Every structure is written in C-alpha cells, then in structure tokens.
Amino acid sequence: MKTSIISLLMIGTTLTMMASNGAELYKKCAGCHGENGEMTALQKSAVIAGQESNLTIKELTAYKNGELNQYGLGGIMKSQLIDVSEEDIEALAEYIENMEKNASK
C-alpha cells in the first residue's frame, strides 16, 4: 500500500513538472503562435491551441528532423526545435493540447 501511494505521488509530481516545463518551453513559441496558441504563425499556420498532443508530437518531430515544411515554415520550425528533446516535445504537446482557445478573451 505504501509503495502504491509513493508511486502515485511520483507520477503526480512528474505530470506537474511536465506541465510547468511545457509552459516554460512554450514561451519560445509564443512570439509566432500567441501567448495562448490563438494566433496563426506568420499568418500562415493553423491555430494550435487545443491541438491533440499526438498530432503535435508527430508534427514537431517531423519539423525537427527536417521532414515537414507545412506552410513553408519548415526551416523556421526546424531551427526552433534543434535543441528540444523528445521529452520536451511531449511536454510541449501536452501543454498545447490543454490550452484554452479563448484564454485571451
């Protein structure tokens, strides 16, 4: 029982750290995508707030690897993601999925 409680606390702490890490990581994205993911990047991309995390992970990984050039923004996105780890991409994707689309209203 004690082990189960400790495990649950560790999972909760990890999720909290991922959420705060996602928020910190997102600061780099806010210039183009808006503080709450509500803007179209350079008036070309889709709004990302609330986007499903699996899709975000897939797209960010492809941008990082130079395999995606949506809206002609592949080079910019690749340079933004060059030093971002897989774990950070996952945290960022989770953060984006949980953004409120209308947070700025």
C-alpha positions in Angstrom: 0.0 0.0 0.0 2.8 2.4 1.0 4.6 1.7 -2.3 1.4 2.4 -4.3 1.0 5.8 -2.6 4.6 6.7 -3.3 4.2 5.7 -6.9 1.1 7.8 -7.3 2.9 10.8 -5.7 5.8 10.3 -8.1 3.5 10.2 -11.1 1.6 13.3 -10.0 4.9 15.2 -9.4 6.2 14.1 -12.9 2.9 15.3 -14.5 3.1 18.6 -12.7 6.7 19.1 -13.7 5.8 18.3 -17.3 3.0 20.8 -17.3 5.3 23.6 -15.9 8.1 22.5 -18.2 5.6 22.7 -21.1 4.6 26.2 -20.1 8.3 27.2 -19.9 9.1 25.6 -23.3 6.1 27.3 -24.9 7.5 30.8 -24.2 9.7 30.2 -27.2 6.7 29.6 -29.4 4.5 32.5 -28.2 6.1 35.1 -30.5 4.6 33.4 -33.5 1.7 31.4 -32.1 0.5 33.8 -29.5 0.5 33.7 -25.7 -2.3 31.2 -25.7 -1.7 29.4 -29.0 -4.5 31.6 -30.5 -2.6 33.1 -33.4 -1.8 31.8 -36.9 2.0 31.8 -37.1 3.1 34.5 -39.5 -0.5 34.5 -40.7 0.1 31.1 -42.4 -0.4 28.3 -40.0 -3.5 26.9 -38.2 -4.2 27.9 -34.6 -2.5 25.4 -32.4 -4.4 25.9 -29.0 -6.1 22.6 -28.1 -4.5 20.6 -30.9 -4.3 16.9 -30.0 -1.0 16.1 -28.4 -0.3 13.1 -30.6 -0.6 15.2 -33.7 1.6 17.9 -32.2 4.3 15.4 -31.3 4.2 13.9 -34.8 4.4 17.4 -36.4 7.1 18.8 -34.1 9.2 15.7 -34.5 8.9 15.9 -38.3 9.8 19.6 -38.3 12.8 18.9 -36.1 14.0 16.2 -38.4 13.5 18.4 -41.5 10.7 16.1 -42.8 7.9 18.7 -42.7 7.6 22.1 -44.4 3.9 23.0 -43.8 3.0 26.5 -44.9 6.7 27.0 -45.9 7.7 27.3 -42.3 9.8 24.1 -42.1 13.1 25.9 -41.8 11.9 28.2 -39.0 10.4 25.4 -37.1 13.5 23.2 -37.5 15.7 25.9 -36.1 13.3 26.4 -33.2 13.3 22.7 -32.3 17.0 21.9 -32.9 17.8 21.6 -29.2 14.4 20.3 -28.0 14.5 16.8 -26.7 11.8 14.1 -27.3 10.6 14.5 -23.7 10.4 18.3 -24.1 8.4 17.8 -27.3 6.0 15.6 -25.4 5.7 18.1 -22.5 5.1 20.9 -25.0 2.5 18.9 -26.9 0.6 18.2 -23.7 0.7 21.9 -22.7 -0.6 22.9 -26.2 -3.4 20.4 -26.0 -4.6 21.8 -22.7 -4.6 25.4 -23.7 -7.9 27.2 -23.8 -8.5 28.6 -27.3 -10.3 31.6 -25.9 -8.0 32.3 -23.0 -7.3 35.8 -24.3 -11.0 36.8 -24.4 
